[in-house]
Each structure stands twice: as C-alpha cells, then as structure tokens.
Amino acid sequence: MSNHLRSFSFLALLGSVAMVPASRAIALPGQTTIPVVFTHTENSAKAKAGDVVTAKTMQVVLLPNGDQLPKGSLVIGHIVEARPFKFDDTPYAVQQASYLSIKIDQVVDKSGPISVATSVRALADHNAVEEALTPRRIDETDLLGTMVLVGGAHYSPIDKHVTAGLEDDIVAYNKKQGVFARLLPGGMSCPGTQTEQSVAIFSPDACGLYGFVSDRLSEDSASGAFGLASTHHTVVLYAGSAALLQVQ
C-alpha cells in the first residue's frame, strides 16, 4: 500500500473513532508495557520523515486501576528519519549507515487517540516473532509443543507457569488474556518492575534486538524515537515485526 493511501486510510480510521460516543480516556502510567506488532513494512529506502507508522497491541494490556487496553488496539507513530544504504567503494572508506528512526506517540482506545511517550524495551524481527508464535516440540513426550518467548522463557500451551533458567524458575504467567510478568532487569537499559506487565511473546528480561542481522538499536531519550542502523544493508522493519514498548 502506498504512503498516500496509508495516510488516507489512517485519517478515515481516526474519523470513525471520533464518531464513537465520548467516554473516559484510559491513563497509561509510567513503566506500562505495550507489546505491539507492526502492520506495515517500513523501508528506509522508501520512507520519508512524517510517514505514519501503525501497529496493533498483541494482547490485552491490564492497568493498575482496572482499565484495560484491548488486544488489537491501534498504536500510532511516524517516521522521524530514513536513509538508505549506499556502498562507498572508495578504498578504506567508512560506510555511511542506513538509518530508520521511528517515534511511537499515540494509542487509540474507545475514547479516541491518547498521546503517550514510549521507549522500546525490545524489538524482534518478523522471523523471531513467527518462531515465538509457533509451538516447538522439545522431545517425543512434548505432544503439544512448547512456546518459546523472545528472550528464551518458555511454557506449555496448557500450563499457566512460564519458566526460564537452568532451574526453570517461574518468571511469568500464561493467563486467559495473554502472558503477564514483573519485568526482570535486562542490562543497563532495561530495569525491572515491581508491577505486573503485559509481555505477550516477550520474556520478562527481553532487552534490545532479536533476529536483526548486522543492525543496531539506538534511542533518543529527548525525542522518544528509536532507530535501527546498519552499515551493511538498507534497514527494513518488516510487517509482523514486534516491539515491547514501555511508557515513560
């Protein structure tokens, strides 16, 4: 779909949201995690600053006051910067990186768009997402397969306990509305939480990039944008890739 048509569809969708009877907007407190899947491919060779980026929540997001953000809720952002890769064949040249910078700043619930400042705790490419959504048979006794989350935690589809580590410690819970956990520290940039959060396909300690080859992740704390960069190829964020966003 062209950027023009995507922008038109986006405006039409917001128009339909605005026609819904007014209701109280939900509040998204700091540290709230929002697992989302991107609905369109963003190619740094084709995208331009200002293009709309859309994603949808992968499961229900439960909030401390009892409110919830339903599965499939629209999450909106925009391209901040996009730059393709161009190989410099000058001897010993330092290659200029391809770059794709995105800012996610709105969540749409039944009351309409809600402005929100987010950071990206973990980002998984479409292949890593597909693996996390597909049960894996560990051995001949594992008839239903085992769900292995992005980051390595795992659980049986019929078990409520999600475990990780050599001792199979319980780190999360598989509930009717999705997978929930108190986040665990995942390096200096991913602190833990004392509150239970929605994690969907992500391990509680998931942090950084998963499945992206020769890409690196950066964040601009001032603007809230996250970026992918590569000095080997043009950066592409494929539809079906997923992010664990965290409200600032």
C-alpha positions in Angstrom: 0.0 0.0 0.0 1.4 3.4 -0.9 2.1 6.0 1.8 -0.6 8.2 0.3 -3.3 5.5 0.6 -2.0 4.5 4.1 -2.3 8.2 5.2 -5.8 8.3 3.8 -6.9 5.1 5.5 -5.4 6.3 8.7 -7.3 9.6 8.6 -10.5 7.7 7.8 -9.9 5.4 10.7 -9.4 8.3 13.1 -12.6 9.9 11.7 -14.6 6.7 12.6 -13.0 6.7 16.0 -14.1 10.3 16.5 -17.8 9.3 15.8 -17.8 6.9 18.7 -19.7 8.3 21.7 -17.4 10.1 24.1 -16.0 8.1 27.0 -13.3 8.4 29.6 -9.8 8.1 28.2 -7.6 5.5 29.9 -4.5 6.5 31.7 -1.2 4.8 30.9 1.1 5.1 33.9 4.9 5.1 33.6 6.5 1.6 33.2 3.4 0.2 31.5 4.5 -2.1 28.7 2.6 -2.4 25.4 3.5 -5.3 23.2 2.7 -4.4 19.6 3.1 -5.9 16.1 3.8 -3.6 13.2 1.2 -3.7 10.4 3.2 -2.4 7.5 6.7 -2.7 6.2 8.9 0.4 6.7 11.8 0.5 4.3 14.4 3.2 4.8 14.9 3.5 1.0 11.3 4.4 0.5 10.1 6.0 3.7 10.3 9.7 4.4 10.0 11.9 7.6 6.4 12.3 8.7 5.1 9.0 7.2 2.6 7.3 9.5 3.7 4.1 11.2 1.0 1.8 12.6 1.0 -1.2 14.9 -1.6 -3.2 17.0 -1.4 -4.5 20.5 -0.7 -8.2 20.7 -2.7 -8.9 23.8 -4.8 -7.1 26.4 -2.9 -4.5 28.4 -4.1 -4.5 32.0 -3.7 -1.3 34.0 -3.4 -0.9 37.8 -6.8 1.0 38.1 -8.7 -1.8 36.5 -8.8 -0.3 33.0 -7.5 -2.3 30.1 -6.4 -1.7 26.5 -7.9 -4.4 24.3 -6.0 -6.7 22.1 -5.8 -5.2 18.6 -5.8 -1.6 19.7 -4.2 0.7 17.2 -0.8 2.2 18.1 0.4 5.1 16.0 3.8 6.7 15.3 5.7 8.3 12.5 9.0 8.2 10.7 11.5 10.7 12.1 14.3 10.0 9.7 15.0 7.5 6.9 18.2 6.9 4.9 19.1 4.0 2.5 22.4 2.3 2.4 24.8 3.3 -0.4 28.0 1.4 -0.7 31.1 3.6 -0.9 33.7 1.7 -3.0 36.5 4.1 -2.2 39.4 2.1 -0.6 39.2 2.0 3.2 36.0 4.1 3.1 33.9 4.3 6.3 30.5 3.3 5.1 27.6 5.6 5.9 24.9 3.7 7.8 21.4 3.2 6.6 19.1 4.6 9.2 15.4 4.3 10.1 14.1 6.3 13.1 10.5 5.9 14.4 8.6 7.6 17.2 5.6 5.9 18.7 3.4 8.6 20.4 -0.3 7.6 20.2 -2.5 4.8 21.4 -6.1 4.6 20.2 -8.8 3.3 22.6 -12.6 3.7 22.5 -12.3 7.3 23.6 -10.0 8.2 20.7 -6.3 8.8 20.3 -4.2 9.2 23.5 -0.8 10.9 23.4 1.8 8.8 25.1 5.6 8.9 25.4 7.2 5.5 24.9 10.6 3.8 24.6 11.4 0.4 23.0 12.5 -2.2 25.5 12.8 -5.0 23.0 12.4 -5.3 19.2 12.0 -8.6 17.4 12.0 -9.1 13.6 9.2 -10.9 11.8 11.1 -14.2 11.8 11.7 -14.1 15.6 8.0 -13.3 16.1 6.9 -16.2 14.0 9.1 -18.5 16.0 7.7 -17.2 19.2 4.1 -17.8 18.0 4.8 -21.4 16.9 5.0 -24.3 19.4 8.2 -26.3 19.3 8.4 -30.0 20.2 11.2 -30.4 22.7 11.1 -34.2 22.6 8.7 -37.1 21.8 6.8 -36.5 25.0 6.1 -32.9 24.2 2.9 -33.6 22.1 1.5 -30.0 22.3 4.8 -28.3 21.8 6.5 -25.6 23.9 6.1 -21.9 23.4 9.5 -20.2 23.5 9.2 -16.5 24.0 11.5 -13.9 22.5 14.4 -13.9 25.1 14.1 -17.6 25.9 11.5 -18.0 28.6 9.1 -20.9 27.8 5.8 -22.6 28.7 3.4 -25.3 27.7 0.3 -24.0 26.0 -1.8 -25.7 28.7 0.3 -24.5 31.7 -0.1 -21.2 33.5 3.6 -21.1 34.6 6.2 -19.5 32.3 9.7 -20.6 33.3 13.3 -19.7 32.5 16.9 -20.5 33.5 18.7 -23.7 34.5 16.3 -24.2 37.5 13.2 -23.4 35.5 12.3 -20.6 37.8 8.7 -19.2 37.3 9.2 -15.8 35.7 5.7 -15.1 34.2 2.2 -16.4 33.9 0.2 -17.5 30.9 -3.3 -16.3 31.6 -6.6 -16.2 29.5 -5.8 -12.6 28.3 -2.1 -13.2 27.5 1.3 -13.5 29.2 2.0 -11.3 32.2 5.1 -10.8 34.2 7.0 -8.5 36.5 9.8 -7.3 34.3 13.3 -8.5 35.1 16.4 -6.4 34.6 17.8 -6.9 31.1 21.0 -5.0 31.1 21.6 -1.3 32.0 18.9 0.0 29.6 16.1 -2.3 30.8 15.3 -2.1 34.5 12.9 -4.4 36.3 9.5 -3.5 37.7 7.5 -4.4 40.8 4.2 -4.3 38.9 2.9 -7.0 36.6 3.0 -6.0 32.9 1.7 -7.4 29.6 4.5 -9.0 27.7 2.8 -11.2 25.1 5.6 -13.0 23.2 8.5 -11.4 25.1 10.4 -12.8 28.1 10.4 -10.6 31.2 14.1 -9.9 30.7 13.9 -9.3 26.9 16.0 -6.3 26.0 17.4 -5.0 22.7 17.3 -6.6 19.3 16.2 -10.1 18.4 16.6 -11.6 14.9 18.0 -8.4 13.2 21.3 -9.3 11.4 24.0 -6.6 11.5 21.6 -3.9 12.7 22.0 -1.9 15.9 19.3 -0.2 18.0 19.6 3.3 19.3 17.2 5.6 21.2 16.9 9.3 21.6 15.8 9.9 25.1 14.9 13.6 24.4 12.5 12.8 21.5 11.5 9.3 22.4 12.4 8.0 19.0 14.1 4.6 18.4 16.3 3.9 15.5 17.7 1.0 13.5 21.1 1.4 11.7 23.2 -0.8 9.5 26.5 -0.3 7.6 25.8 -3.4 5.6 22.4 -3.1 4.1 19.3 -0.8 3.8 17.3 -1.0 7.0 13.9 -2.6 6.7 11.4 -3.1 9.5 9.1 -5.8 8.1 5.4 -6.1 8.8 4.9 -8.7 11.5 7.9 -7.5 13.5 7.1 -6.7 17.1 8.2 -4.4 19.9 7.8 -4.3 23.6 7.1 -0.6 24.2 7.3 1.0 27.6 5.6 4.1 28.7 7.9 6.8 30.1 
